[in-house]
Amino acid sequence: MKREEIEKVLKEAGVSDEKLKDTVENILAENGKDIKAAQDKTAQDKQKELDIADQTIKGLKEKVDKFDGVDVDKLRNDAKEWQDKYDADIAAEKKKTSDLQKEYALKDALRGQGALDPDYIMYKHGGIDKFAFDSQGNPIGLSDILKPMMEASPALFKKDDKDDGDDGAAGGAGGFSSGGNHGGGAEPDLDKLSDEEYYKRLEEKERK
Protein backbone atom coordinates (compact mmCIF):
# COMPACT_ATOMS: atom_id res chain seq x y z
CA MET A 1 0.00 0.00 0.00
CA LYS A 2 1.26 3.48 -0.87
CA ARG A 3 1.86 6.29 1.69
CA GLU A 4 -1.02 8.39 0.32
CA GLU A 5 -3.43 5.51 0.70
CA ILE A 6 -2.29 4.90 4.27
CA GLU A 7 -2.67 8.59 5.18
CA LYS A 8 -6.19 8.66 3.72
CA VAL A 9 -7.23 5.62 5.70
CA LEU A 10 -5.76 7.05 8.92
CA LYS A 11 -7.44 10.42 8.46
CA GLU A 12 -10.77 8.72 7.88
CA ALA A 13 -10.11 6.76 11.07
CA GLY A 14 -9.73 10.06 12.99
CA VAL A 15 -5.95 10.20 13.46
CA SER A 16 -4.80 13.78 14.05
CA ASP A 17 -2.34 15.49 11.74
CA GLU A 18 0.27 15.63 14.54
CA LYS A 19 0.30 11.84 14.89
CA LEU A 20 -0.33 11.09 11.25
CA LYS A 21 3.28 11.26 10.05
CA ASP A 22 4.69 9.06 12.85
CA THR A 23 1.89 6.55 12.46
CA VAL A 24 2.45 6.31 8.72
CA GLU A 25 6.19 5.85 9.22
CA ASN A 26 5.61 3.06 11.75
CA ILE A 27 3.19 1.29 9.44
CA LEU A 28 5.57 1.55 6.49
CA ALA A 29 8.46 0.31 8.63
CA GLU A 30 6.52 -2.76 9.80
CA ASN A 31 5.32 -3.40 6.30
CA GLY A 32 8.90 -3.16 5.08
CA LYS A 33 9.97 -5.73 7.65
CA ASP A 34 7.27 -8.15 6.46
CA ILE A 35 8.27 -7.63 2.85
CA LYS A 36 11.94 -8.17 3.64
CA ALA A 37 11.17 -11.29 5.65
CA ALA A 38 9.16 -12.68 2.76
CA GLN A 39 11.92 -11.79 0.33
CA ASP A 40 14.52 -13.43 2.58
CA LYS A 41 12.46 -16.60 2.84
CA THR A 42 11.99 -16.69 -0.92
CA ALA A 43 15.72 -16.18 -1.39
CA GLN A 44 16.48 -18.99 1.07
CA ASP A 45 14.06 -21.35 -0.68
CA LYS A 46 15.61 -20.52 -4.03
CA GLN A 47 19.09 -21.10 -2.61
CA LYS A 48 18.03 -24.50 -1.30
CA GLU A 49 16.69 -25.39 -4.74
CA LEU A 50 19.95 -24.24 -6.30
CA ASP A 51 21.99 -26.25 -3.77
CA ILE A 52 19.96 -29.40 -4.50
CA ALA A 53 20.30 -28.85 -8.24
CA ASP A 54 24.04 -28.31 -7.80
CA GLN A 55 24.39 -31.57 -5.84
CA THR A 56 22.37 -33.41 -8.47
CA ILE A 57 24.57 -32.05 -11.25
CA LYS A 58 27.71 -33.01 -9.33
CA GLY A 59 26.37 -36.52 -8.78
CA LEU A 60 25.55 -36.93 -12.45
CA LYS A 61 28.96 -35.58 -13.44
CA GLU A 62 30.68 -38.09 -11.16
CA LYS A 63 28.71 -40.93 -12.75
CA VAL A 64 29.58 -39.68 -16.21
CA ASP A 65 33.25 -39.33 -15.24
CA LYS A 66 33.30 -43.01 -14.26
CA PHE A 67 32.47 -43.87 -17.86
CA ASP A 68 35.02 -41.45 -19.28
CA GLY A 69 36.93 -43.32 -21.97
CA VAL A 70 34.66 -46.35 -21.73
CA ASP A 71 33.14 -47.74 -24.92
CA VAL A 72 29.47 -47.80 -23.94
CA ASP A 73 28.43 -49.65 -27.11
CA LYS A 74 30.99 -52.34 -26.35
CA LEU A 75 29.61 -52.63 -22.82
CA ARG A 76 26.12 -53.10 -24.24
CA ASN A 77 27.34 -55.73 -26.70
CA ASP A 78 29.31 -57.55 -24.00
CA ALA A 79 26.27 -57.54 -21.72
CA LYS A 80 24.14 -58.97 -24.53
CA GLU A 81 26.73 -61.66 -25.24
CA TRP A 82 26.83 -62.59 -21.57
CA GLN A 83 23.04 -62.78 -21.46
CA ASP A 84 22.92 -64.86 -24.66
CA LYS A 85 25.57 -67.23 -23.30
CA TYR A 86 23.71 -67.54 -20.01
CA ASP A 87 20.44 -68.30 -21.83
CA ALA A 88 22.20 -70.85 -24.06
CA ASP A 89 23.85 -72.56 -21.07
CA ILE A 90 20.53 -72.76 -19.24
CA ALA A 91 18.81 -74.17 -22.33
CA ALA A 92 21.62 -76.73 -22.77
CA GLU A 93 21.34 -77.85 -19.14
CA LYS A 94 17.58 -78.18 -19.45
CA LYS A 95 17.98 -80.26 -22.63
CA LYS A 96 20.64 -82.41 -20.96
CA THR A 97 18.31 -83.11 -18.04
CA SER A 98 15.39 -83.79 -20.37
CA ASP A 99 17.49 -86.15 -22.53
CA LEU A 100 18.70 -88.02 -19.45
CA GLN A 101 15.14 -88.51 -18.23
CA LYS A 102 14.10 -89.67 -21.70
CA GLU A 103 17.06 -92.06 -21.84
CA TYR A 104 16.11 -93.73 -18.55
CA ALA A 105 12.47 -94.00 -19.64
CA LEU A 106 13.49 -95.39 -23.04
CA LYS A 107 15.80 -98.03 -21.58
CA ASP A 108 13.09 -99.19 -19.18
CA ALA A 109 10.60 -99.38 -22.05
CA LEU A 110 13.06 -101.30 -24.25
CA ARG A 111 13.68 -103.81 -21.46
CA GLY A 112 9.93 -104.14 -21.14
CA GLN A 113 9.82 -105.03 -24.85
CA GLY A 114 12.39 -107.78 -24.27
CA ALA A 115 15.54 -105.96 -25.41
CA LEU A 116 18.63 -107.60 -23.92
CA ASP A 117 20.83 -104.59 -24.59
CA PRO A 118 18.87 -101.29 -24.62
CA ASP A 119 22.06 -99.28 -25.28
CA TYR A 120 22.74 -101.24 -28.45
CA ILE A 121 19.14 -100.94 -29.63
CA MET A 122 19.37 -97.16 -29.15
CA TYR A 123 22.68 -97.06 -31.05
CA LYS A 124 21.35 -99.25 -33.85
CA HIS A 125 18.32 -97.00 -34.32
CA GLY A 126 20.48 -93.87 -34.55
CA GLY A 127 20.47 -92.53 -31.01
CA ILE A 128 17.88 -91.19 -28.61
CA ASP A 129 16.90 -88.34 -30.96
CA LYS A 130 15.52 -90.90 -33.45
CA PHE A 131 12.90 -92.10 -30.96
CA ALA A 132 9.58 -90.35 -30.37
CA PHE A 133 8.37 -89.22 -26.95
CA ASP A 134 5.11 -87.85 -25.61
CA SER A 135 4.77 -84.60 -23.67
CA GLN A 136 5.64 -86.43 -20.44
CA GLY A 137 8.91 -87.77 -21.84
CA ASN A 138 7.67 -91.34 -22.31
CA PRO A 139 8.72 -93.20 -25.48
CA ILE A 140 5.99 -93.94 -28.02
CA GLY A 141 5.82 -96.08 -31.15
CA LEU A 142 8.40 -98.64 -29.94
CA SER A 143 6.52 -101.61 -31.36
CA ASP A 144 6.84 -100.30 -34.92
CA ILE A 145 10.55 -99.59 -34.38
CA LEU A 146 11.39 -102.92 -32.74
CA LYS A 147 9.38 -105.21 -35.00
CA PRO A 148 11.88 -105.20 -37.92
CA MET A 149 14.77 -105.50 -35.45
CA MET A 150 13.18 -108.54 -33.83
CA GLU A 151 12.77 -110.15 -37.24
CA ALA A 152 16.28 -109.30 -38.46
CA SER A 153 18.16 -109.82 -35.17
CA PRO A 154 16.12 -112.03 -32.83
CA ALA A 155 19.22 -112.65 -30.68
CA LEU A 156 18.90 -109.08 -29.41
CA PHE A 157 15.63 -109.93 -27.67
CA LYS A 158 14.38 -112.45 -25.16
CA LYS A 159 12.63 -115.39 -26.80
CA ASP A 160 10.69 -116.68 -23.82
CA ASP A 161 10.98 -117.07 -20.07
CA LYS A 162 13.08 -120.23 -20.14
CA ASP A 163 15.76 -118.50 -22.21
CA ASP A 164 16.09 -115.52 -19.85
CA GLY A 165 18.70 -117.09 -17.62
CA ASP A 166 20.90 -118.24 -20.51
CA ASP A 167 20.73 -114.90 -22.30
CA GLY A 168 21.54 -112.96 -19.13
CA ALA A 169 24.48 -115.21 -18.35
CA ALA A 170 25.77 -114.70 -21.84
CA GLY A 171 25.97 -110.98 -21.16
CA GLY A 172 23.22 -109.72 -23.46
CA ALA A 173 22.95 -110.00 -27.21
CA GLY A 174 25.32 -112.55 -28.67
CA GLY A 175 27.48 -112.70 -25.52
CA PHE A 176 28.17 -108.95 -25.38
CA SER A 177 27.06 -106.30 -22.92
CA SER A 178 27.11 -102.56 -23.43
CA GLY A 179 28.14 -99.78 -21.08
CA GLY A 180 31.55 -98.90 -19.68
CA ASN A 181 32.45 -102.57 -19.20
CA HIS A 182 32.33 -104.48 -22.48
CA GLY A 183 34.24 -107.50 -21.30
CA GLY A 184 33.36 -111.03 -20.34
CA GLY A 185 33.48 -114.39 -22.01
CA ALA A 186 36.24 -115.27 -24.39
CA GLU A 187 36.91 -111.69 -25.50
CA PRO A 188 38.44 -109.80 -22.55
CA ASP A 189 39.84 -107.13 -24.92
CA LEU A 190 36.32 -105.70 -25.35
CA ASP A 191 36.92 -103.56 -22.28
CA LYS A 192 39.40 -101.57 -24.35
CA LEU A 193 36.85 -100.72 -27.05
CA SER A 194 34.85 -97.52 -27.21
CA ASP A 195 31.07 -97.88 -27.30
CA GLU A 196 31.05 -97.24 -31.05
CA GLU A 197 33.76 -99.85 -31.70
CA TYR A 198 31.96 -102.28 -29.46
CA TYR A 199 28.66 -101.83 -31.29
CA LYS A 200 30.36 -102.28 -34.65
CA ARG A 201 31.91 -105.52 -33.37
CA LEU A 202 28.46 -106.60 -32.24
CA GLU A 203 26.98 -105.88 -35.67
CA GLU A 204 29.74 -107.93 -37.30
CA LYS A 205 28.96 -110.81 -34.97
CA GLU A 206 25.26 -110.55 -35.84
CA ARG A 207 26.04 -110.94 -39.53
CA LYS A 208 28.07 -114.13 -38.99
C-alpha positions, 0 to 999 in steps of 0.5 A: 500500500502506498503512503497516500493511501495509508494517510487517507485511511488514517485520516478517515479513522480520525488520526490527528495530523500531529500523529499522522506522520509518525503513524504512517512511518511506523506502518511503512516500517513494519510493512517493510519488515514483512516484505523483507522477511518474505523476500529473505524466505523466498531467497532462502528457498531458491538457494536450497533449490539451487543447492539441491540442483548443484548436488544433483549435477555433481552426482551426475557428473561423477557418474559420467566421469566413471564412464570417461573413456569407456566404450558404452556400445561395447559394454552393451554388446558384452552384456548382450553376449553374456546374457545370450551365453547364459540363456544358451547354457541354461537351455543346454542344461535343461535339454541335458536333463530332459534327454537323461530322463528320456534315456532312462524312460526309453531303456526301461521301455526297451527292457519291457519289450524284451531288449537284452541290450537297450544301449545297443538298440538305441545305437542301432536306431540312430540314437535317442533323438531318433525315438519319439516321446510324448509330452511327459517324456515317455517313449511312443511307437516302440513296437513299430521300431522294434518289430523289424529289429526282432525279425532281423536280429532275434538274438537281441531280444528275449525269446521266452521265459526259459531263455532268460537265464541263458541270455543274461548269463551270456551278457546280453545280445550274442554274448556282449554287454554294453556300457563302460564294461564291455568284457566277459566271455572269451573276448576280454579285450572288449573292455578296451573298445569304445562304445562305437567300436563295441557296437560295430563288433556286435553288428559284425557278430550278428552278420556271422 
